[in-house]
Amino acid sequence: MLKSINPFVKYISKIITIFIFLLIFVTVAYISNLLVIQVIEREKEQLNTYSKVYRHYILSNDINEALFFLEVITPTLYLPLIITDLDDEPIQDYHSFTLNIDELNNLNTMEEQREYLLSMIKNMKANYEPIIVADDDGNPITKFYYNHSRLVDLLRFFPLITVLVVLSIVMFAYIAFNASKNNEQSRVWVGMSKETAHQLGTPISSLLAWVELLKMNKESPEAIINTADEIGNDIERLDIIARRFSKIGSAPDLKPLNISNKIDEVVAYYERRLPNLSGKIEIHKDYPDNIIINANDMLIGWVLENLIKNAVEAMEGNKGDLYLKVEWAGKKQKNISEKLNDVSEINANFTNVSNKKIQILITDTGKGMTSKMRYKIFKPGFTTKKRGWGMGLSLVRRIIEDYHYGKIYVKNTAIGKGTTFLIEIPIKK
């Protein structure tokens, strides 16, 4: 019932998905790298400025200026910083000559603190050259060893975080899609089995009734012959149903079909077997005797049966009207019976109207639908009937759109005013 997807299309889809994923990763990584470089450069400029201010206040003999430097300016620096002498030895008191080295608070002895700072200096030296602070004569007096801030580390991990987030979203979407697909397939298979029983129910019930009639009319040869003819019709009906289901899932053979005759055939079948159509519901047909389209006879018949039966059931056994109309697709077109009322004209122009489409409109005066029902009406499993299986219109849509390259939708509907279904089929593929 579902269209099979070309393996090549699946392969190309996977390649495109991987390419898009790699493109996202490379783009994020490139942008993150640019940000890392810019942040590192700005932090280095900030530290150079700090070293100059440090030099000014260290060489100054004003204790107030030194306190201002320590209390106001120093806290604005967020980089890990260790101030050493020219021999790379940390200056005591270690807490006063380091910045943002939080681990020092967890070390109790001076020796432990010194060893830790020496290991930090070694790491810092491997990453960045120290900043030399000199006196007024240009003589080096101290060194600044530093490392980048935690913001740089976060930016470096950002592409990996992005990839993990995207992968999580993709995996979640994939799992949700598969669950939804499996759920829909389960509904489809359950619905198909019920729809099969539903389709077989009418002819089987008729056969049982004909058998009873045979018993009642066993002395009347004429009645027996008539009943036998009807039994033959229902057996033929069972054969049609079996062949219909065998065509689901495979490409149907489309041939020129007289849709006018097909509509008449379907209506005639239901007129004999559905009490609702006898006397209570009046059928109005508006189309010429011969309209030729490219279609599959059995599947189009299935579509018409479903829609006509739905229209009859929508009127719930009350008196009403059922309208069957065929016209050209397009705006402001005259009725097709006015445009093509000559069979020879239809046949003569068949090869010249490959871009033409016809519209089949099936209108009832039943209970109608709400906008919510209108949106869900073609979904597998959705039904408004107490005994419905929700597969009829789903199958109708697949037959029209997947197999006949057409469209079907609810043209208009309103509660208490009926519904119009519109089928659009190209005369040729």
C-alpha positions in Angstrom: 0.0 0.0 0.0 2.9 2.3 0.7 5.1 3.4 -2.2 8.5 1.8 -2.1 11.4 4.2 -1.9 14.2 3.8 -4.5 17.4 2.5 -2.8 19.4 5.1 -4.7 17.2 7.9 -3.3 17.8 6.5 0.2 21.5 6.4 -0.4 21.6 10.0 -1.7 19.4 11.1 1.2 21.9 9.7 3.7 24.9 11.3 1.8 23.1 14.7 1.9 22.3 14.3 5.6 25.9 13.4 6.5 27.1 16.4 4.3 24.8 18.8 6.1 25.8 17.5 9.5 29.5 17.9 8.6 28.9 21.3 7.2 27.3 22.4 10.5 30.2 20.9 12.5 32.8 22.6 10.3 31.0 25.9 10.4 30.6 25.9 14.1 34.2 24.8 14.6 35.5 27.5 12.3 33.5 30.2 14.1 34.4 28.9 17.5 38.1 29.0 16.5 37.8 32.6 15.4 36.2 33.5 18.7 38.9 31.6 20.7 41.7 33.5 18.8 40.0 36.9 19.4 39.3 36.2 23.1 42.9 35.1 23.6 44.2 38.2 21.9 42.0 40.5 24.0 43.0 38.7 27.2 46.7 39.1 26.3 46.1 42.8 25.6 44.3 43.1 29.0 47.2 41.4 30.8 49.8 43.7 29.0 47.9 46.7 30.2 47.7 45.2 33.7 51.5 44.6 33.8 52.1 48.3 32.9 49.7 49.4 35.7 51.4 46.9 38.0 54.8 48.3 37.2 53.6 51.9 37.9 52.2 51.0 41.3 55.0 48.7 42.3 57.6 51.4 41.6 55.6 54.0 43.4 56.3 54.7 47.0 52.7 55.7 47.7 51.0 53.0 49.8 47.5 54.4 49.0 48.1 53.9 45.3 49.3 50.4 45.9 46.2 49.6 47.9 44.0 51.0 45.2 45.7 48.8 42.7 45.2 45.7 44.8 41.6 46.4 45.8 40.1 47.9 42.7 42.1 47.0 39.6 43.4 43.5 40.4 39.9 42.0 40.9 39.0 42.9 37.3 41.4 40.4 35.9 40.0 36.9 35.4 43.0 35.1 34.0 45.1 32.7 36.1 48.3 34.6 36.9 51.4 33.8 38.8 54.1 36.5 39.5 57.6 35.2 39.8 61.1 36.5 40.1 63.5 36.3 37.2 64.4 32.7 38.1 60.8 31.6 37.7 60.4 31.2 41.4 57.0 32.1 42.8 57.1 35.2 45.1 56.0 34.8 48.6 53.4 35.5 50.0 51.9 33.2 47.3 48.3 34.5 47.7 49.4 38.1 47.2 51.3 37.3 44.0 48.8 35.1 42.3 45.4 35.6 40.8 42.6 33.2 40.2 44.5 30.2 41.5 41.7 28.8 43.6 43.4 25.5 44.3 45.9 27.3 46.7 43.1 27.5 49.3 43.1 23.7 49.5 46.8 23.4 50.2 48.0 23.8 53.8 51.8 24.1 53.8 53.9 26.6 52.0 55.9 23.8 50.4 52.8 22.2 48.9 51.7 25.6 47.5 55.1 26.2 46.0 55.2 22.8 44.3 51.8 23.3 42.9 52.7 26.8 41.6 55.8 25.4 40.0 53.8 22.8 38.1 51.3 25.5 37.1 54.2 27.7 35.8 55.5 24.8 33.8 52.1 24.4 32.1 51.7 28.1 31.5 55.2 28.3 30.0 54.2 25.6 27.5 51.2 27.6 26.4 52.2 31.2 26.5 55.4 33.2 26.7 55.6 35.1 30.0 55.3 38.9 30.2 58.5 40.6 31.5 58.0 43.6 33.7 61.0 46.0 33.7 62.0 49.1 35.7 62.4 52.6 34.3 65.9 51.7 32.9 64.6 48.7 31.1 66.0 46.2 33.5 63.7 43.1 34.1 62.4 42.9 37.7 59.7 40.2 37.5 57.7 37.9 35.3 54.0 37.3 34.7 53.1 33.7 33.9 49.5 33.3 32.8 46.9 31.1 31.1 43.8 31.8 29.2 40.4 32.1 31.0 37.8 29.3 31.3 35.8 31.0 28.6 38.4 29.9 26.0 38.1 26.3 27.2 34.3 26.5 26.8 34.6 28.0 23.3 36.9 25.2 22.3 34.5 22.6 23.5 31.5 24.4 21.9 31.7 22.5 18.5 31.7 19.2 20.4 28.8 20.3 22.5 27.0 21.4 19.3 27.6 18.1 17.7 26.3 16.2 20.7 23.2 18.4 20.9 22.5 18.0 17.1 23.0 14.2 17.4 20.7 14.1 20.4 18.0 16.0 18.4 18.5 13.8 15.3 18.4 10.6 17.4 15.3 11.8 19.2 13.6 12.8 16.0 14.6 9.5 14.4 13.2 7.4 17.3 10.0 9.5 17.3 9.6 9.2 13.6 10.1 5.4 13.7 7.7 5.1 16.6 5.1 7.2 14.7 5.7 5.2 11.5 5.5 1.8 13.3 2.3 3.0 15.0 0.8 4.1 11.7 1.8 0.9 10.0 0.2 -1.1 12.9 -3.0 0.9 12.4 -2.8 0.4 8.7 -2.4 -3.4 8.9 -5.2 -3.7 11.5 -7.4 -1.4 9.4 -6.6 -3.4 6.3 -7.7 -6.6 7.9 -10.9 -5.0 9.1 -11.4 -3.3 5.8 -11.1 -6.6 4.1 -13.8 -8.1 6.3 -15.9 -5.0 5.7 -15.5 -5.3 2.0 -16.4 -9.0 2.0 -19.4 -8.4 4.3 -21.8 -7.0 1.7 -21.5 -9.8 -1.0 -21.4 -12.5 1.6 -24.5 -11.2 3.3 -26.2 -11.0 -0.1 -25.2 -14.6 -0.9 -26.7 -15.8 2.3 -29.9 -14.0 1.4 -29.9 -15.4 -2.1 -29.5 -18.9 -0.7 -32.6 -18.4 1.5 -34.5 -17.1 -1.5 -33.5 -20.3 -3.4 -35.0 -22.4 -0.7 -38.2 -20.3 -0.6 -38.6 -20.3 -4.4 -37.5 -23.9 -5.2 -40.8 -24.5 -7.1 -40.3 -21.4 -9.3 -37.8 -22.0 -12.1 -37.9 -18.3 -13.1 -37.2 -17.1 -9.6 -34.3 -19.6 -9.3 -32.8 -18.3 -12.5 -33.0 -14.6 -11.4 -31.6 -15.5 -8.0 -28.8 -17.5 -9.6 -27.9 -14.4 -11.7 -27.7 -12.3 -8.6 -25.5 -15.0 -6.9 -23.2 -14.8 -9.9 -23.0 -11.1 -9.5 -22.0 -11.4 -5.9 -19.4 -14.1 -6.7 -18.0 -11.8 -9.3 -18.0 -9.0 -6.7 -16.0 -11.3 -4.4 -13.5 -11.9 -7.2 -13.2 -8.1 -7.8 -12.5 -7.5 -4.1 -9.8 -10.2 -4.0 -8.1 -8.7 -7.1 -8.3 -5.2 -5.7 -6.4 -6.1 -2.5 -3.9 -8.0 -4.6 -3.1 -4.7 -6.5 -2.4 -2.8 -3.3 1.4 -2.4 -3.1 2.1 -3.0 -6.7 2.1 -0.6 -9.7 -1.4 -0.8 -11.3 -1.9 -1.0 -15.1 -3.5 2.2 -16.3 -5.6 2.0 -19.4 -8.2 4.1 -21.1 -11.4 3.9 -19.0 -14.8 5.2 -19.6 -15.4 6.9 -16.3 -19.0 7.7 -17.1 -19.8 4.0 -17.5 -17.9 3.2 -14.3 -19.9 5.7 -12.2 -23.1 4.2 -13.6 -21.9 0.7 -12.8 -21.1 1.5 -9.2 -24.3 3.4 -8.6 -26.4 0.6 -10.1 -24.7 -2.0 -7.8 -25.5 0.0 -4.7 -29.0 0.9 -5.8 -29.8 -2.9 -5.7 -28.1 -3.6 -2.4 -28.3 -0.5 -0.1 -31.8 0.3 1.2 -30.8 3.9 1.8 -30.5 4.5 -1.9 -33.9 3.0 -2.7 -36.7 5.6 -2.5 -35.1 7.8 0.2 -32.0 9.2 -1.6 -32.3 10.8 -5.0 -29.2 10.6 -7.2 -28.4 13.4 -9.6 -25.8 12.7 -12.4 -24.3 15.5 -14.5 -21.8 14.1 -17.0 -21.9 12.9 -20.7 -22.0 9.3 -21.7 -18.4 9.0 -22.6 -15.5 10.5 -20.7 -12.2 8.6 -21.3 -9.3 8.8 -18.7 -6.2 6.8 -18.0 -7.0 4.7 -15.0 -7.2 1.3 -13.4 -10.7 -0.1 -13.7 -10.9 -2.0 -10.3 -9.1 0.7 -8.2 -11.2 3.6 -9.6 -14.3 1.5 -8.9 -13.1 1.0 -5.3 -12.7 4.8 -4.9 -16.2 5.6 -6.3 -17.7 2.9 -4.1 -16.1 4.2 -0.9 -17.1 7.8 -1.6 -20.7 7.0 -2.6 -21.1 4.7 0.3 -19.7 7.4 2.7 -22.1 9.9 1.2 -25.1 7.6 1.7 -24.1 6.9 5.3 -23.6 10.6 6.0 -27.3 11.1 5.3 -28.0 8.5 8.0 -31.0 6.9 6.3 -32.8 10.2 5.9 -34.1 11.6 2.7 -31.5 13.4 0.8 -29.7 14.1 -2.5 -26.5 12.7 -3.9 -24.9 14.6 -6.7 -22.3 13.1 -9.1 -20.7 15.6 -11.4 -17.7 15.6 -13.8 -16.1 18.8 -15.3 -12.8 20.2 -16.5 -10.3 21.2 -13.9 -9.7 24.9 -13.9 -11.5 28.2 -13.1 -14.6 29.4 -14.9 -14.9 26.3 -17.1 -18.2 25.2 -18.5 -19.6 21.8 -17.6 -17.8 19.0 -19.4 -21.1 17.8 -20.8 -21.4 21.1 -22.7 -17.7 21.0 -23.9 -17.5 17.4 -24.9 -20.9 16.2 -25.9 -19.7 14.3 -28.9 -18.0 10.9 -28.4 -16.0 11.3 -31.7 -14.7 14.6 -30.5 -13.5 13.0 -27.2 -11.7 10.2 -29.0 -10.2 12.5 -31.7 -8.8 14.8 -29.1 -7.6 12.2 -26.6 -4.0 12.4 -27.8 -4.0 16.2 -27.7 -5.2 16.7 -24.2 -2.3 15.2 -22.2 -2.2 18.3 -19.9 -6.0 18.3 -19.3 -7.5 17.1 -16.1 -11.0 16.3 -15.1 -12.7 16.8 -11.7 -15.2 14.4 -10.2 -17.4 15.9 -7.6 -19.4 13.8 -5.2 -21.8 15.9 -3.0 -24.2 14.8 -0.3 -26.7 16.6 1.8 -25.7 14.8 5.0 -24.4 15.8 8.4 -21.2 17.4 7.1 -17.9 17.7 9.0 -16.1 20.1 11.4 -12.8 21.7 10.4 -11.0 19.3 12.7 -12.6 16.3 11.1 -11.9 17.7 7.6 -8.2 17.9 8.5 -8.0 14.3 9.8 -10.5 12.6 7.4 -7.8 10.9 5.2 -5.5 9.7 8.0 -5.4 5.9 8.6 -7.5 4.9 11.5 -9.6 8.0 11.7 -13.4 7.5 11.6 -16.6 9.2 12.8 -18.6 6.0 12.5 -19.2 3.6 15.5 -18.4 0.6 13.3 -15.9 2.3 10.9 -12.4 1.1 10.5 -10.9 4.4 9.3 -9.3 2.9 6.2 -11.7 3.7 3.3 -10.7 7.3 2.7 -7.0 6.5 3.4 -7.1 3.9 0.7 -9.0 6.3 -1.6 -6.3 8.9 -1.2 -3.5 6.5 -1.9 -5.2 5.2 -5.0 -5.8 8.6 -6.5 -2.5 10.3 -5.5 0.0 7.5 -5.6 -1.4 5.4 -8.5 -3.3 7.8 -10.7 -1.1 11.0 -10.1 -4.2 13.0 -9.1 -5.6 14.8 -6.1 -8.5 14.3 -3.7 -9.7 16.6 -1.0 -12.8 18.0 0.7 -13.8 20.9 -1.4 -16.4 22.2 1.1 -18.3 21.0 4.1 -20.4 22.4 6.9 -22.2 20.9 9.8 -25.8 20.0 8.7 -25.2 21.1 5.1 -23.4 18.2 3.6 -19.9 17.6 2.1 -18.4 17.7 -1.4 -15.4 15.5 -2.2 -13.4 16.6 -5.3 -11.2 14.1 -7.3 -8.8 15.6 -9.9 -7.3 13.1 -12.4 -5.2 13.8 -15.5 -6.7 12.4 -18.6 -3.2 11.0 -19.4 -0.2 10.6 -17.0 
